Amino acid sequence: MSETIIATEKLAHPAIVEAVCEFRFGKGISYTMIPGAMSERLRAKFPSFEVLPTASLLGGFPDEGMMPQVPHHRFRSQQPNALVQTGPRLLTVNMLPVYPGFETFRDLILYVLRQYREVAQSGNPLTVGLRYINHIVSPSAEPTLGKYLKCEISYPNELPHPPSEVSSRLALHYAELGTLGLVVGFPSQNARGEIGALLDLDFSWGELKGFDLDRFPDWLDRAHGIIYSAFTATVLEQIMTQMRGTQHD
């Protein structure tokens, strides 16, 4: 890989609603054997175990390869506020607020992936993804998207102005690393009822030849750098200054 790793900083007031690392596999042992084994391995870090309603689908498919790749079981940690979710040929590691920083998230992803690989015998994944969902707020609670993000949405003047809702998606390709999906939306409301702008950054790799997991730590660093670069390039500088506060890496 020839891309340069992009330096990032730890924001004092991150806008992250959820950060997710997802793996989808094409093979592995029977899924019925995975939840119990993962529960034993993760108990020290993820003591809470939950069976999701979708687990009822397990007996409805004669061929496990036909099962939809959705989470069936969830493992929860309080410190940090994180989740691990598993399903047929599926693994996700989710970080919830307050986001503790990439170093902590990275260590957790690599730890969980190591446990899963040993249990599931899944080989290399078909796709990998790193996603950051952000809710950008402004103290002035401005009524237009351009007061939060460096984005403009144009459409014919003959239609009613201004729009009551705005959404747009870009797909940006990065050589052999993958594709960044950049989604913006306005207005968006967070759990506290604050109105702001949605900035959803989803970097994924999915080629027909599969992904070499021995390369994953390097890919993860680069994917995170690309996402952070896109984030800082899109958010207005005055809002970035508020997020930085006085705390830096």
Buried (B, 14 or more C-beta within 10 A) or exposed (E): EEBEEBEBBBBEEBBBBBBBBBBBBEEBEEBEEBBEBBBEBBEEBBEEBEEBEBBEBBEEEEEBEEBEBEBBBBBBBEEBBBBBBBBBBBBBBBBBBEBBBBEBBBEBBBBBBEBBBEBBEBEBBBBBBBBBBBBBBBEEEBEBBBBBBEBEBEEEEEEEEEEEEBBEEEEEEBEEBBBBBBBBBBBBEBEEEEBBBBBBBBBBBBEEEBBEBEBBEEBBBBBBBBBBBBBBEBBBEEBBEBBBEEEEE
